[in-house]
Amino acid sequence: MKDNQTIAFGGASFTAHELGPGATPAAMAWVLLEKLPAAFVGELVLPGMHPRLDHGRTGAWIAQLERAKKLFYGVPRILPGHGQPAGGAALEQQRRYLVSYRAAVAELSRGKKQLGGEAKKELAARMEAVLPDAPLPSHIGTGADAVAAELASEQR
């Protein structure tokens, strides 16, 4: 599929949007162009969940979300690959989570490529406050070093 290419399947029309690397190495979202439009977004948003961030592409993921907000403007239903269907606000909620995570890692790592054990505990506490009672809290610490390394490389 090519970016912005529309196909018909079973009487419904879908437009493909290539989002590039971010949440995954490459992402494509599909928008259903019918009476009740919907965007099928894969792992672009994970409503109410702590995402895995051990790939170290949070900056690219934020850029994906910014592009998606423009592409999906007015689309009332976001259908993720994991989690419950959500509204368009899910894109901004995911962006805010990633921005919060990056800010916490930047502060706790102080420019280093890794966080120590105490810093990871503090990161977990901060992110659980951002998304209380969310599933997959074990993902918080697993991405810390990858995001610290990502942030350190961005500063160069």
Beta strands, then each sheet from edge to edge (+ up, - down):
strand 1: 6-9
strand 2: 12-20
strand 3: 27-32
strand 4: 38-42
strand 5: 77-80
sheet 1: 1+ 2- 3+ 4- 5-
end
